[in-house]
Each structure stands twice: as structure tokens, then as C-alpha cells.
Amino acid sequence: MTTPAVPLPTVWPALRARDARGLIDFLVAAFGFEEVVAHPDGDGGIAHAQLAWPAGGGIMLGSVRPAGPDVAWQVPPGSSGCYVVTGDPDAVHARALAAGARILEPPHDTGYGSREFAAVDPEGNHWSFGTYPGEPRS
């Protein structure tokens, strides 16, 4: 009997960054994302990067691009917020602290049964890590 392959994520939070390489390095060091690919844009930035979360899912990001007729989708750097499910938010918090992340909320237990904390990355994006996996679909 073979195990079915886990489907690839089909929803990807996407971020823009003033320093995409710096943000990639921070997200890997501070939170534990894994760099899958980072394609340079030819101007010293990143055209497209994909980071995987070890427990599943991931994010995409790239360097901010100047407004113009060829750039239809503008996302201001530092304007995103993401919630990431983890089985051990205290360990992610310790890793984030060791990497110099700015913590917005220390680890705490919530009224809905999650243990979580919140931090901000160098671009200004907000990140919340917790044990709450979301409710199952019916």
C-alpha cells in the first residue's frame, strides 16, 4: 500500500521587501523557515523566493519593485501579517530571541486553547506563532 502524496500548498502569503535577501536570511535564522529557491532579479534584488515551513506550507517573497505599467501588484513592504502553526512556540520564540527578533507578545496561553507569541521582522511584517491549527472543515 502506498501513502498518498501530501498536496502542495495552494494558498501562499506573499511579501515584498526592501532587502529581500536580508528578510530571507532573517526568516530562516529567527523562525526556522527553509529556503527552497531564490531567483535574482538582475538588479541585485530577488525576483522570486519560496520559503517552506517545516510542518507544511510556506511563503513567497521578492524585492519591492518601483510602480509602473509593468508592475500591477504592489504590496508595500512591512504590510503583511501571518499566523504560523507550530507544535512548539516556546522553542520558536527562543530561536527568534537568539536571532534578535523584536517580540511583540511573549509566549502566552489564549482563551481558545492555543499557546502563542508574536514578533515583527526587520521589514515590519507581523508574525504570530501558535499551536492553534484552525478548525476542521465540515
Backbone hydrogen bonds in HBPLUS format (Angstrom, degrees):
<---DONOR---> <-ACCEPTOR-->    atom                        ^
c    i                          cat <-CA-CA->   ^        H-A-AA   ^      H-
h    n   atom  resd res      DA  || num        DHA   H-A  angle D-A-AA Bond
n    s   type  num  typ     dist DA aas  dist angle  dist       angle   num
A0060-MET N   A0013-PRO O   2.99 MM  47  6.35 162.4  2.02 161.3 166.5     1
A0015-LEU N   A0060-MET O   2.98 MM  45  6.48 151.0  2.07 143.7 151.5     2
A0062-GLY N   A0015-LEU O   3.16 MM  47  6.67 139.6  2.33 144.3 155.6     3
A0017-ALA N   A0062-GLY O   2.96 MM  45  6.23 138.5  2.14 146.2 155.8     4
A0064-VAL N   A0017-ALA O   2.89 MM  47  5.31 150.7  1.98 136.4 135.2     5
A0023-LEU N   A0019-ASP O   2.89 MM   4  6.19 153.8  1.96 152.8 161.1     6
A0024-ILE N   A0020-ALA O   2.88 MM   4  6.10 162.5  1.91 154.6 158.7     7
A0025-ASP N   A0021-ARG O   3.01 MM   4  6.22 170.1  2.02 151.9 154.4     8
A0026-PHE N   A0022-GLY O   2.94 MM   4  6.13 153.4  2.01 144.2 151.8     9
A0027-LEU N   A0023-LEU O   2.88 MM   4  6.08 170.0  1.89 158.1 159.9    10
A0028-VAL N   A0024-ILE O   3.03 MM   4  6.22 152.7  2.11 153.6 160.8    11
A0029-ALA N   A0025-ASP O   2.97 MM   4  6.10 168.5  1.99 147.7 151.4    12
A0030-ALA N   A0026-PHE O   2.69 MM   4  5.57 169.2  1.70 160.8 164.6    13
A0031-PHE N   A0027-LEU O   3.29 MM   4  5.34 146.3  2.41 114.7 124.4    14
A0033-PHE N   A0027-LEU O   3.26 MM   6  5.82 161.0  2.29 137.3 132.4    15
A0032-GLY N   A0028-VAL O   3.22 MM   4  4.78 133.9  2.45 109.2 120.8    16
A0034-GLU N   A0052-ALA O   2.81 MM  18  5.03 158.7  1.86 148.3 155.2    17
A0052-ALA N   A0034-GLU O   2.75 MM  18  5.03 160.9  1.78 150.4 151.4    18
A0036-VAL N   A0050-GLN O   2.85 MM  14  5.46 162.5  1.88 158.5 160.4    19
A0037-VAL N   A0050-GLN O   3.35 MM  13  5.36 156.4  2.41 138.5 141.9    20
A0050-GLN N   A0037-VAL O   2.87 MM  13  5.36 154.9  1.93 148.8 152.1    21
A0039-HIS N   A0048-HIS O   2.75 MM   9  5.32 168.6  1.76 165.9 164.9    22
A0047-ALA N   A0039-HIS O   2.72 MM   8  5.59 143.9  1.85 152.3 164.7    23
A0041-ASP N   A0045-GLY O   3.07 MM   4  5.41 152.9  2.14 119.9 121.2    24
A0063-SER N   A0046-ILE O   2.77 MM  17  5.18 171.8  1.78 151.3 152.4    25
A0049-ALA N   A0061-LEU O   2.76 MM  12  5.23 130.9  2.00 157.9 169.3    26
A0061-LEU N   A0049-ALA O   3.03 MM  12  5.23 152.2  2.11 133.1 139.0    27
A0051-LEU N   A0059-ILE O   2.94 MM   8  5.39 168.3  1.95 154.9 158.7    28
A0059-ILE N   A0051-LEU O   2.91 MM   8  5.39 150.5  2.00 147.3 157.0    29
A0053-TRP N   A0057-GLY O   2.97 MM   4  5.54 173.2  1.98 132.0 132.5    30
A0056-GLY N   A0053-TRP O   2.81 MM   3  5.31 162.0  1.84 125.1 131.3    31
A0071-VAL N   A0068-GLY O   3.10 MM   3  5.35 164.6  2.12 113.3 117.9    32
A0079-SER N   A0076-PRO O   3.24 MM   3  5.73 135.6  2.45 146.5 141.7    33
A0126-HIS N   A0080-SER O   2.96 MM  46  6.40 154.0  2.03 154.6 154.6    34
A0082-CYS N   A0126-HIS O   2.97 MM  44  6.49 152.0  2.05 151.4 158.1    35
A0128-SER N   A0082-CYS O   2.93 MM  46  6.32 157.1  1.98 158.8 163.5    36
A0084-VAL N   A0128-SER O   2.77 MM  44  6.19 158.4  1.82 161.5 169.1    37
A0130-GLY N   A0084-VAL O   3.07 MM  46  6.48 155.9  2.13 153.7 160.4    38
A0086-THR N   A0130-GLY O   2.86 MM  44  5.60 158.0  1.91 139.2 144.5    39
A0091-ALA N   A0088-ASP O   3.11 MM   3  5.52 127.0  2.41 108.1 120.1    40
A0092-VAL N   A0088-ASP O   3.22 MM   4  6.62 159.2  2.27 151.7 157.8    41
A0093-HIS N   A0089-PRO O   2.81 MM   4  5.95 156.8  1.87 146.7 153.6    42
A0094-ALA N   A0090-ASP O   2.97 MM   4  6.19 159.4  2.01 143.3 148.3    43
A0095-ARG N   A0091-ALA O   2.98 MM   4  6.19 157.7  2.03 146.3 152.4    44
A0096-ALA N   A0092-VAL O   2.81 MM   4  6.04 158.4  1.86 151.0 157.3    45
A0097-LEU N   A0093-HIS O   2.86 MM   4  6.12 163.3  1.89 157.1 161.0    46
A0098-ALA N   A0094-ALA O   3.01 MM   4  6.18 161.8  2.04 146.5 151.5    47
A0099-ALA N   A0095-ARG O   3.04 MM   4  6.28 137.7  2.23 142.4 153.5    48
A0099-ALA N   A0096-ALA O   3.17 MM   3  5.15 128.4  2.45  94.5 107.9    49
A0101-ALA N   A0096-ALA O   2.91 MM   5  5.20 165.6  1.93 152.2 147.3    50
A0100-GLY N   A0097-LEU O   2.98 MM   3  5.11 160.2  2.02 107.3 113.3    51
A0120-VAL N   A0102-ARG O   2.95 MM  18  5.63 150.4  2.03 159.9 168.5    52
A0104-LEU N   A0118-ALA O   2.75 MM  14  5.17 147.8  1.85 122.8 132.2    53
A0105-GLU N   A0118-ALA O   3.17 MM  13  4.89 164.9  2.19 125.0 125.3    54
A0118-ALA N   A0105-GLU O   3.03 MM  13  4.89 163.2  2.05 133.6 138.0    55
A0108-HIS N   A0116-GLU O   2.89 MM   8  5.64 144.4  2.02 148.6 158.8    56
A0116-GLU N   A0108-HIS O   2.94 MM   8  5.64 160.5  1.98 159.2 162.1    57
A0110-THR N   A0114-SER O   2.78 MM   4  5.28 158.9  1.82 160.6 165.0    58
A0113-GLY N   A0110-THR O   3.39 MM   3  5.56 157.5  2.45 109.3 108.6    59
A0131-THR N   A0115-ARG O   3.06 MM  16  5.55 137.7  2.24 136.2 148.7    60
A0117-PHE N   A0129-PHE O   3.00 MM  12  5.62 144.3  2.13 148.4 159.5    61
A0129-PHE N   A0117-PHE O   2.96 MM  12  5.62 158.8  2.00 159.0 166.0    62
A0119-ALA N   A0127-TRP O   2.79 MM   8  5.24 157.6  1.84 152.9 160.5    63
A0127-TRP N   A0119-ALA O   2.81 MM   8  5.24 165.7  1.83 160.6 159.2    64
A0121-ASP N   A0125-ASN O   3.00 MM   4  5.52 155.9  2.06 151.4 158.9    65
A0124-GLY N   A0121-ASP O   2.93 MM   3  5.35 151.9  2.01 115.5 124.4    66
